[in-house]
Amino acid sequence: MAKFKCLECKKEFELETTEVVMKCVYCGSRYLSKLEGEPLKRGKSWNSKSFSVGGPNN
């Protein structure tokens, strides 16, 4: 559980951080600001590579 604030309707609420898509429970907006709780881990970091780069022998 973490506490969020909606950036559109400005209401604060608690939400499970395991949700695939986190939305405001009041207005449905996806623009949220995390106020407190565990850090969110979502997939790979922005600079990670998910592909192989061929070497000179390929």
Rosetta constraint file for C-alpha pairs under 8 A:
AtomPair CA 1 CA 14 HARMONIC 6.43 0.50
AtomPair CA 1 CA 15 HARMONIC 5.54 0.50
AtomPair CA 1 CA 16 HARMONIC 4.48 0.50
AtomPair CA 1 CA 17 HARMONIC 5.81 0.50
AtomPair CA 1 CA 37 HARMONIC 6.67 0.50
AtomPair CA 1 CA 38 HARMONIC 7.79 0.50
AtomPair CA 2 CA 14 HARMONIC 5.52 0.50
AtomPair CA 2 CA 15 HARMONIC 5.66 0.50
AtomPair CA 2 CA 16 HARMONIC 6.40 0.50
AtomPair CA 2 CA 17 HARMONIC 6.44 0.50
AtomPair CA 2 CA 34 HARMONIC 7.33 0.50
AtomPair CA 2 CA 35 HARMONIC 7.63 0.50
AtomPair CA 2 CA 36 HARMONIC 5.81 0.50
AtomPair CA 2 CA 37 HARMONIC 4.33 0.50
AtomPair CA 2 CA 38 HARMONIC 6.66 0.50
AtomPair CA 3 CA 12 HARMONIC 7.09 0.50
AtomPair CA 3 CA 13 HARMONIC 5.75 0.50
AtomPair CA 3 CA 14 HARMONIC 4.39 0.50
AtomPair CA 3 CA 15 HARMONIC 6.46 0.50
AtomPair CA 3 CA 34 HARMONIC 6.11 0.50
AtomPair CA 3 CA 35 HARMONIC 5.40 0.50
AtomPair CA 3 CA 36 HARMONIC 5.23 0.50
AtomPair CA 3 CA 37 HARMONIC 6.32 0.50
AtomPair CA 4 CA 12 HARMONIC 5.68 0.50
AtomPair CA 4 CA 13 HARMONIC 5.56 0.50
AtomPair CA 4 CA 14 HARMONIC 6.03 0.50
AtomPair CA 4 CA 15 HARMONIC 7.21 0.50
AtomPair CA 4 CA 32 HARMONIC 6.25 0.50
AtomPair CA 4 CA 33 HARMONIC 5.49 0.50
AtomPair CA 4 CA 34 HARMONIC 4.43 0.50
AtomPair CA 4 CA 35 HARMONIC 5.26 0.50
AtomPair CA 4 CA 36 HARMONIC 7.23 0.50
AtomPair CA 5 CA 10 HARMONIC 6.06 0.50
AtomPair CA 5 CA 11 HARMONIC 5.61 0.50
AtomPair CA 5 CA 12 HARMONIC 4.30 0.50
AtomPair CA 5 CA 13 HARMONIC 6.44 0.50
AtomPair CA 5 CA 32 HARMONIC 5.62 0.50
AtomPair CA 5 CA 33 HARMONIC 5.12 0.50
AtomPair CA 5 CA 34 HARMONIC 6.43 0.50
AtomPair CA 5 CA 35 HARMONIC 6.78 0.50
AtomPair CA 6 CA 10 HARMONIC 4.93 0.50
AtomPair CA 6 CA 11 HARMONIC 5.58 0.50
AtomPair CA 6 CA 12 HARMONIC 6.50 0.50
AtomPair CA 6 CA 24 HARMONIC 6.00 0.50
AtomPair CA 6 CA 29 HARMONIC 7.17 0.50
AtomPair CA 6 CA 30 HARMONIC 7.94 0.50
AtomPair CA 6 CA 31 HARMONIC 6.17 0.50
AtomPair CA 6 CA 32 HARMONIC 4.59 0.50
AtomPair CA 6 CA 33 HARMONIC 6.31 0.50
AtomPair CA 7 CA 31 HARMONIC 5.63 0.50
AtomPair CA 7 CA 32 HARMONIC 5.54 0.50
AtomPair CA 7 CA 33 HARMONIC 6.63 0.50
AtomPair CA 8 CA 29 HARMONIC 6.99 0.50
AtomPair CA 8 CA 31 HARMONIC 7.06 0.50
AtomPair CA 9 CA 26 HARMONIC 7.91 0.50
AtomPair CA 9 CA 27 HARMONIC 6.91 0.50
AtomPair CA 11 CA 26 HARMONIC 7.73 0.50
AtomPair CA 13 CA 24 HARMONIC 7.98 0.50
AtomPair CA 13 CA 25 HARMONIC 7.63 0.50
AtomPair CA 15 CA 22 HARMONIC 7.83 0.50
AtomPair CA 17 CA 22 HARMONIC 7.77 0.50
AtomPair CA 17 CA 40 HARMONIC 7.03 0.50
AtomPair CA 21 CA 30 HARMONIC 7.81 0.50
AtomPair CA 22 CA 30 HARMONIC 6.28 0.50
AtomPair CA 23 CA 28 HARMONIC 5.23 0.50
AtomPair CA 23 CA 29 HARMONIC 5.40 0.50
AtomPair CA 23 CA 30 HARMONIC 4.56 0.50
AtomPair CA 23 CA 31 HARMONIC 7.45 0.50
AtomPair CA 23 CA 32 HARMONIC 7.43 0.50
AtomPair CA 24 CA 28 HARMONIC 4.64 0.50
AtomPair CA 24 CA 29 HARMONIC 5.22 0.50
AtomPair CA 24 CA 30 HARMONIC 6.38 0.50
AtomPair CA 24 CA 31 HARMONIC 7.85 0.50
AtomPair CA 24 CA 32 HARMONIC 7.19 0.50
AtomPair CA 44 CA 48 HARMONIC 6.26 0.50
AtomPair CA 54 CA 58 HARMONIC 5.88 0.50
